[in-house]
Amino acid sequence: MLLVAVYVASFISMSVVNAEDGISDYDNVLAEQVVNDINSTVNSGINEGEIKYDEHYTLYRLTVVPTSVTVGQEVTAIAETNNPRVTHVTFVWVKPFDGIKKIETVQVYSEDNLKKATSTFVPDKPSSWWVFALFEQRYTGSYKCCWLFAMRWICCKCFKVEQVIPDFPAVGTAGAMTTMFAGLGLFLNKKRQKPA
């Protein structure tokens, strides 16, 4: 009994993301902190939330469309902010106990006085999937800077497509078999009656 409890407890705080998975240090936040925040979020099971690393701006929003899908169906994450300094959003798609499945950094565009970015993903297994949006300011060239303002996350559900076997509620299985054999008999009878 004790062995079972230890085995189950080992999965409770499992590390989902590693720093080597593609998350880099920011000027204001270390990659290790971001990774710890992602891992603690996934392990806690909190489906939606936000962590601010810079308190100057208020609106960070992340939505997924659709919120539940079947295996192989595309999910789109849409990140929005009123922070004029955000230049990029890095999307991190995570499946619990399986790690990061996709990291994508997208340049923002302006629409309706907001900065927006989108990322699409196709879940390959039934599960709850987390998508994290890292709202960043990136400069390249001679002066390199990368500032993380906030991390927002949301969970989407992916279900397995179930095979549906039609039922015959009025006649039951015996009635269905009788109907199929009657259809087969009619087919064979018509086939026999065809002139050569």
LUMGU-104757 format. One record per residue: y, x, z of N, C-alpha, C, O in turn; residue number from 1. Coordinates in steps of 0.001 Angstrom, whole numbers, plus 500000, padded with zeros to 6 digits. Each point is the difference from the previous one (the first is absolute). Example, Ala and Ser with C-alpha at 12.3 -4.5 7.8 and 13.67 -1.06 7.14 Angstrom:
<pts>
      nv      nu      nw     cav     cau     caw      cv      cu      cw      ov      ou      ow   nr
  494310  513190  507800  501190  499110  500000  501200  500900  500000  499981  501036  500665    1
  501069  498614  498615  501190  500820  500060  501090  499230  500730  501108  500509  500169    2
</pts>
This chain:
<pts>
      nv      nu      nw     cav     cau     caw      cv      cu      cw      ov      ou      ow   nr
  498812  500825  500000  501188  499175  500000  501253  500871  500000  500956  499713  499279    1
  499044  501343  501521  501135  500904  500074  500208  500712  498672  501139  500205  499580    2
  497777  500175  499755  500090  500664  498700  500651  499094  498963  500803  500466  499191    3
  498866  498256  500820  500588  499047  499070  501494  499885  500254  500782  499969  499050    4
  499629  499969  502205  501422  499894  500341  500760  501243  499547  501117  499878  499498    5
  498319  501295  500662  500646  501233  499559  500103  500021  498485  501025  500409  499455    6
  497917  499152  499852  499998  499966  498537  501087  499062  499480  500742  500364  499088    7
  499363  498438  501478  501017  499037  499596  501389  500531  500324  500908  499865  499180    8
  499281  500721  501969  501307  500523  500398  500450  501129  499089  501203  500209  499840    9
  497874  500522  499562  500380  501101  499111  500683  499494  498741  500742  500752  499368   10
  499031  498001  500250  500642  499443  498816  501357  499388  500301  500797  499800  499083   11
  499479  499903  502152  501227  499290  500354  501246  500812  499675  500958  499446  499460   12
  499062  501823  500845  501193  500796  499736  499729  501055  498928  500403  501156  500129   13
  498923  498432  498840  499657  500914  498923  501242  500379  499202  500853  499153  499733   14
  499247  502103  499891  501110  500477  499199  499817  499549  498561  498986  500310  499374   15
  501982  498964  500104  499931  499451  498660  500673  500937  499003  499532  500159  498872   16
  501552  500452  501544  500823  500800  499110  500127  501408  500571  500120  500171  501213   17
  499853  500818  497932  500233  501388  500387  501279  500491  499334  500397  499477  498959   18
  500246  501515  501626  501226  500547  499425  499738  500602  498632  500900  500052  499162   19
  497874  500405  500603  499669  500613  498722  499864  498968  498881  499858  500374  498836   20
  500184  498337  501494  499801  498951  499008  501179  499829  499049  499913  499190  499078   21
  501163  501527  501105  501115  499911  499069  501306  499547  500618  500947  499718  499266   22
  499144  500202  502029  501249  499650  500660  500642  501296  500474  499398  500758  500761   23
  501831  499494  498783  500693  501257  500296  500998  499824  501132  500371  498883  500361   24
  500052  502249  500190  501038  499980  501035  501318  499509  499416  500324  500273  498844   25
  500423  499004  501969  501361  499593  499663  500945  500880  500811  499576  500691  500926   26
  501705  499280  498721  500971  500792  500759  500173  499463  501424  500326  500758  500913   27
  499459  497954  499272  500191  499404  501320  498703  499613  500707  500026  499715  501197   28
  498835  500265  498094  498726  499585  500581  498889  500880  499422  499946  500227  498791   29
  499186  500257  502066  498862  500787  499532  498925  499089  499417  499843  498858  500432   30
  499422  501651  498591  498905  499242  499391  498987  499564  501051  499439  498907  499920   31
  500333  501957  501063  499042  499684  501071  500401  498725  500750  499138  499205  500374   32
  502159  500600  499843  500482  498794  500679  499753  498755  499141  499563  498965  500505   33
  500719  501148  498201  499779  498877  499081  498513  499656  499954  499630  498827  500051   34
  499527  502185  499853  498550  499797  499978  499530  499334  501296  499194  499071  499962   35
  501304  501396  501175  499643  499381  501283  500438  498546  500058  499273  499147  500511   36
  501922  500567  498962  500489  498618  499990  499122  499111  499119  499701  498865  500371   37
  499884  501643  498464  499122  499226  499119  498650  499769  500679  499492  498879  500008   38
  499930  502176  500558  498697  499862  500665  500051  499022  501172  499103  499170  500151   39
  501930  500919  500672  500074  499093  501152  500222  498560  499549  499520  499068  500646   40
  501199  500742  498259  500206  498650  499465  498691  499402  499510  499656  498872  500355   41
  499613  501884  498830  498733  499494  499461  499006  499760  501129  499308  498982  500005   42
  500610  501949  500960  499068  499841  501123  500359  498828  500901  499118  499389  500604   43
  502165  500292  499491  500419  498884  500852  499741  498653  499341  499899  498981  500684   44
  499992  501009  497982  499763  498747  499294  501239  499145  499832  499889  498835  499619   45
  501285  501708  500653  501246  499237  499825  500245  499841  498500  500123  500990  499279   46
  499948  497767  500257  500038  499715  498569  501340  500244  499327  500051  500181  498784   47
  501028  499829  501975  501313  500171  499390  500944  500594  501025  499943  499665  501183   48
  500937  501229  498349  500950  500574  500934  500884  501050  499360  500010  500184  498783   49
  500736  500504  502083  500981  500977  499536  500252  501041  501076  500043  499689  501191   50
  500121  501548  498370  500456  501078  500879  501223  500612  499342  499952  500411  498841   51
  501138  499646  501901  501222  500605  499458  500118  501422  500523  499857  500262  501194   52
  500407  500649  497876  500209  501410  500348  501494  500336  499963  500407  501072  500447   53
  500397  498023  499027  501453  500134  499926  500555  498596  500238  499687  499081  499242   54
  501118  500741  501780  500435  498668  500429  501258  499479  499303  500539  498977  500422   55
  499946  501688  498528  501278  499615  499398  499936  498770  499106  501034  499372  499772   56
  497817  500262  499719  499893  498869  499085  498984  499008  500551  499068  500370  500714   57
  501133  498360  498938  499223  498967  500676  498901  499364  499169  498958  499647  500552   58
  501227  500193  498154  499048  499213  499223  499002  500888  499259  500365  500761  499104   59
  498383  499124  501287  498882  500606  499279  498947  498903  499899  499573  499440  501010   60
  500018  500262  497770  499067  498897  499803  498864  500461  499084  500212  500766  499060   61
  498584  498751  501235  498835  500295  499163  499168  498734  499878  499637  499383  501002   62
  500065  500238  497765  499157  498835  499748  498892  500394  499034  500139  500946  499225   63
  498760  498313  500834  498924  500181  499028  499747  498675  499303  500067  498933  500609   64
  499640  501158  498099  499731  498817  499197  498753  500258  499185  499969  500970  499243   65
  499011  498217  500874  499754  498971  501005  499552  500637  501321  499661  501183  500042   66
  500340  498033  501019  499642  500528  501323  498496  500101  500203  499538  500750  500860   67
  499697  498504  498358  498540  500142  500056  499462  499950  498573  500438  499196  499177   68
  498601  501685  500557  499453  500146  498653  498488  500138  500070  499420  500117  501080   69
  499956  499866  497756  498584  500314  499915  499871  501428  499481  500944  500540  499423   70
  497909  500062  500778  499761  501376  499554  500317  500092  498507  499549  499176  499205   71
  501236  501845  500431  500360  500214  498609  501289  499333  499562  500445  500210  498871   72
  500167  498991  501993  501254  499328  499671  501169  500869  500448  499935  500627  501057   73
  501120  499415  498161  501164  500855  500257  500911  499420  501094  500249  498796  500055   74
  500234  502093  500804  500965  499654  501047  501274  500787  499723  499937  501185  499672   75
  501211  498173  500456  501281  500677  499805  500765  500011  501314  500179  498962  500635   76
  500271  502221  499765  500841  500149  501195  501447  500155  499536  500282  500758  499071   77
  500631  498523  501577  501421  500036  499653  500780  500417  501240  499984  499307  501018   78
  500699  501836  498887  500810  500517  501106  501474  499754  499677  500441  500201  498868   79
  500321  499355  502155  501423  499717  499823  500786  500517  501197  499511  499987  501130   80
  501713  500467  498613  500876  500441  501080  501458  499831  499598  500336  499986  498816   81
  500527  499884  502195  501438  499995  499747  500601  501386  500223  501218  500160  499933   82
  497953  500829  500327  500445  501365  500247  500357  500667  498666  499111  500264  499192   83
  502176  500010  500566  500402  500575  498721  499550  501449  499811  500053  500522  498887   84
  499507  500127  502184  499586  501393  499917  498541  500184  499589  499590  501111  499662   85
  499631  497825  500364  498592  500094  499602  499925  500241  498495  500572  499246  499213   86
  498721  501806  500396  499818  500325  498583  498560  499771  499541  499755  499766  498817   87
  499301  500299  502108  498582  499860  499664  499266  499236  501110  500436  499956  501150   88
  498460  499460  498467  499083  499400  500967  498622  500566  499701  499535  499961  498861   89
  499811  500567  502175  498624  500463  499854  499081  498924  500572  500100  499624  501168   90
  499005  499896  497976  499031  498987  500406  498684  500700  500340  499520  500846  499246   91
  499911  498790  501893  498725  500555  500446  499047  498820  500201  500213  499159  500874   92
  498733  500791  498304  498999  498938  500083  498814  500519  500795  499406  501018  499644   93
  500243  498272  501453  498976  500470  500940  498943  498925  500215  500314  498826  500199   94
  498416  501605  499758  498893  499133  500404  499460  500567  501310  499640  501176  500050   95
  500294  498015  501014  499515  500494  501287  498615  500640  499885  499138  499509  499271   96
  500665  501576  501446  498755  500761  500054  499642  500651  498662  498935  500604  499870   97
  501939  499278  499149  499750  500587  498688  501179  500861  499540  499902  500699  498992   98
  501196  499250  501735  501138  500869  499725  500942  499506  498919  499976  498840  499591   99
  500858  502098  499965  501007  499707  498980  499305  499850  498651  499168  500824  499621  100
  501180  498127  499672  499448  499771  498670  501028  500282  498909  499632  500286  498861  101
  501647  499637  501477  501033  500271  498989  501309  500330  500700  500396  499336  500958  102
  500274  501710  498541  501365  500316  500416  500833  500045  498735  499664  500703  499047  103
  501427  498540  500949  500857  499939  498822  501464  500020  500431  500430  499166  500797  104
  500330  501786  498674  501431  500070  500273  500739  499428  498792  499808  500438  498866  105
  501045  498566  501411  500683  499259  498944  501503  500085  500212  500488  499844  501119  106
  500240  500404  497802  501464  499992  500082  500476  498552  500095  499466  499123  499321  107
  501536  500628  501517  500485  498640  500196  500910  499586  498854  500542  500838  499280  108
  499613  497857  500567  500962  499424  499069  500815  498973  500772  499560  499512  501041  109
  501624  500160  498455  500878  499044  500700  499865  498617  499387  499967  499830  498781  110
  499957  499177  502119  499930  498599  499580  500461  499126  501154  499510  500141  501120  111
  501429  498954  498615  500511  499070  501019  500527  500733  501238  499716  499586  501124  112
  501032  501475  498688  500584  500806  501087  498957  500650  500892  500307  500379  501131  113
  498475  499757  498387  498944  500664  500747  499400  501111  499150  500044  499952  498770  114
  499400  501044  501899  499217  501037  499335  498548  499540  500075  499524  499609  501066  115
  499760  500438  497785  498633  499501  499949  499083  501004  499316  500434  500813  499184  116
  498280  499108  501174  498954  500793  499346  498697  499211  500094  499800  499225  500935  117
  499322  500979  498094  498712  499300  500009  498852  500970  499740  500167  501051  499381  118
  498677  498562  501109  498766  500754  499779  498868  498993  499859  499978  498978  500686  119
  499090  501313  498429  498842  499121  499832  498725  500759  500347  499918  501223  499878  120
  499106  498013  500553  498724  500571  500422  498908  498968  499783  500237  498797  500114  121
  498555  501682  499570  498851  499115  499822  498948  500368  501047  499324  501019  499859  122
  500528  498161  501199  498978  500278  501021  498595  499957  499399  499680  499127  499194  123
  499492  501834  501218  498647  500086  499453  498917  499548  500975  498820  499965  499651  124
  501585  499688  501577  499026  499553  501002  500615  498883  500830  501209  499998  500233  125
  497977  499052  500216  500527  498953  500878  500371  500592  501359  499211  500722  500609  126
  501984  498968  499852  500485  500515  501287  501440  499571  500181  500591  499371  499122  127
  499963  500975  502018  501451  499938  500185  500550  501324  499483  499455  501060  500309  128
  501602  498890  498919  500637  501185  499446  501427  500047  500511  500689  498980  500024  129
  499761  502208  500388  501386  500176  500420  500745  500733  498904  499478  500931  499386  130
  501759  498632  500376  500901  500765  499139  501215  500357  500850  500586  499148  500667  131
  499773  502125  499294  501156  500517  500728  501062  500388  498990  499694  500596  498967  132
  501552  499068  501328  501128  500396  499154  500879  500938  500809  500515  499624  501053  133
  499659  501604  498453  500852  500997  500646  501311  500044  499229  500036  500431  498848  134
  501038  499123  501789  501316  499931  499359  500689  501354  500148  500319  500419  501113  135
  499914  500274  497753  500412  501400  500015  501285  500244  499204  500367  499244  499100  136
  500292  501846  501279  501082  500551  499185  499517  501375  499551  499739  500876  500825  137
  500144  499305  497862  499489  501273  499461  501030  500612  499066  500576  499321  499150  138
  499639  501965  501023  500805  500778  499068  499141  501132  499500  499223  500586  500754  139
  500916  499717  497985  499269  501124  499425  501003  500953  499374  501204  499748  500029  140
  498318  501306  499426  500878  501000  499403  500252  501125  500976  499113  500390  500759  141
  502112  500134  499217  500312  501150  500857  500056  499620  501475  499711  500825  500866  142
  500664  497919  499426  500062  499550  501390  498898  498963  500205  500113  498869  499527  143
  498833  501511  501171  498887  499080  500241  500138  499387  501382  500173  500694  501002  144
  499746  498003  499018  500103  499267  501253  499136  498759  499878  499921  499381  498938  145
  499449  500274  502135  499224  498770  500021  500137  499387  501387  499594  500596  500997  146
  500975  498225  499056  500296  499320  501255  499217  498694  500046  500032  499228  499041  147
  499268  500516  502055  499241  498763  500164  500794  499053  500889  500285  500307  501158  148
  500066  498540  498285  500776  499014  500760  499098  499058  500795  500249  499730  501175  149
  498706  499778  498173  499140  499012  500669  498640  499938  499325  499834  500393  498845  150
  499202  499102  501908  498678  499719  499457  499703  498539  500310  500086  499564  501147  151
  499569  499701  497827  499664  498590  500162  498574  499820  499497  499583  500689  499069  152
  499665  498394  501532  498629  499771  499546  499666  498529  500017  500615  499194  500698  153
  498382  500491  498502  499481  498632  499934  498524  500097  499617  499567  500976  499386  154
  499684  498014  500979  498557  499983  499750  499693  498926  498963  500599  498925  500006  155
  498467  501377  499111  499506  498973  499085  498479  499958  500122  499373  500975  500414  156
  500054  497912  499229  498553  499794  500135  499352  499993  498619  500531  499433  499045  157
  498311  501211  500881  499218  500018  498769  498624  499429  500315  499331  500437  500936  158
  500261  498588  498274  498732  499321  500224  499033  500279  498862  500406  500306  498879  159
  498322  499583  501425  498948  500147  499001  499851  498673  499269  500082  498932  500607  160
  499699  501143  498095  499758  498783  499224  498573  499551  500282  499041  500729  499749  161
  500841  498086  500765  498679  499461  500323  499399  499324  498775  500696  499306  499259  162
  498020  500898  500536  499291  499307  498936  499737  498571  500471  499454  499778  501080  163
  500935  499278  498105  499844  498598  500372  498819  499419  499231  499951  500054  498772  164
  499110  499396  501968  498855  499327  499400  500261  498510  500124  500166  499486  501106  165
  499873  499813  497756  500302  498567  500086  498919  499259  500782  498814  500319  499915  166
  501618  498713  500826  499033  499197  500733  500005  498578  499450  500921  499601  499286  167
  498067  499660  501047  499861  498628  499558  499930  499119  501239  498909  499647  500449  168
  502233  499997  500102  499968  499270  501268  499366  498615  499895  499418  499518  500972  169
  500682  499836  497870  499478  498640  499893  498482  499985  499849  499333  499117  500538  170
  500116  501858  498731  498567  499946  499716  499206  501089  500704  498773  499921  500049  171
  501885  501083  500492  499293  501060  500695  499304  500952  499040  500111  499861  498782  172
  499180  501095  501770  499318  501014  499202  498890  499394  499151  499842  500362  498834  173
  499394  498723  501738  498905  499372  499244  500553  499234  498807  499423  500039  498913  174
  501672  499276  501280  500623  499253  498897  500535  500935  498931  499902  499703  498810  175
  500665  501427  501606  500515  500975  499039  498858  500561  499159  500132  500138  498784  176
  498748  500187  501862  498848  500538  499262  499467  498955  499020  499683  500327  498856  177
  500220  498424  501584  499521  498923  499129  500919  499853  498796  499531  499845  498872  178
  501771  500202  501362  500977  499877  498913  499851  501154  499017  500042  499785  498788  179
  499784  501443  501717  499847  501155  499107  498718  499896  499179  500015  500282  498802  180
  498871  499316  501826  498753  499870  499259  500085  498868  498966  499437  500112  498911  181
  501254  498817  501423  500181  498904  499037  500812  500498  498809  499685  499679  498855  182
  501356  501104  501410  500792  500569  498904  499175  500935  499138  500121  499980  498775  183
  499046  500836  501845  499134  500905  499253  498998  499213  499170  499733  500356  498852  184
  499708  498575  501713  499047  499156  499266  500651  499363  498784  499400  499959  498926  185
  501831  499539  501231  500710  499416  498858  500251  501037  498923  499841  499722  498812  186
  500554  501479  501603  500261  501084  499050  498733  500339  499215  500042  500107  498775  187
  498825  500063  501925  498744  500331  499342  499533  498855  499111  499446  500252  498930  188
  500761  498493  501480  499609  498846  499211  500813  499948  498709  499443  499720  498938  189
  501856  500543  501131  500846  499990  498795  499597  501148  499077  499987  499844  498779  190
  499687  501303  501803  499605  501155  499213  498703  499701  499241  499854  500425  498854  191
  499197  498848  501766  498734  499659  499396  500178  498966  498872  499234  500010  499036  192
  501746  499115  501070  500190  498927  499034  500711  500468  498738  500048  499251  499024  193
  500504  501951  500959  500687  500493  498786  498998  500161  498873  498924  500566  500191  194
  501437  498926  498614  499093  500173  498850  500030  501453  499536  501026  500669  500118  195
  497888  499803  499373  499886  501393  499574  500587  500245  498646  499976  501130  499512  196
</pts>
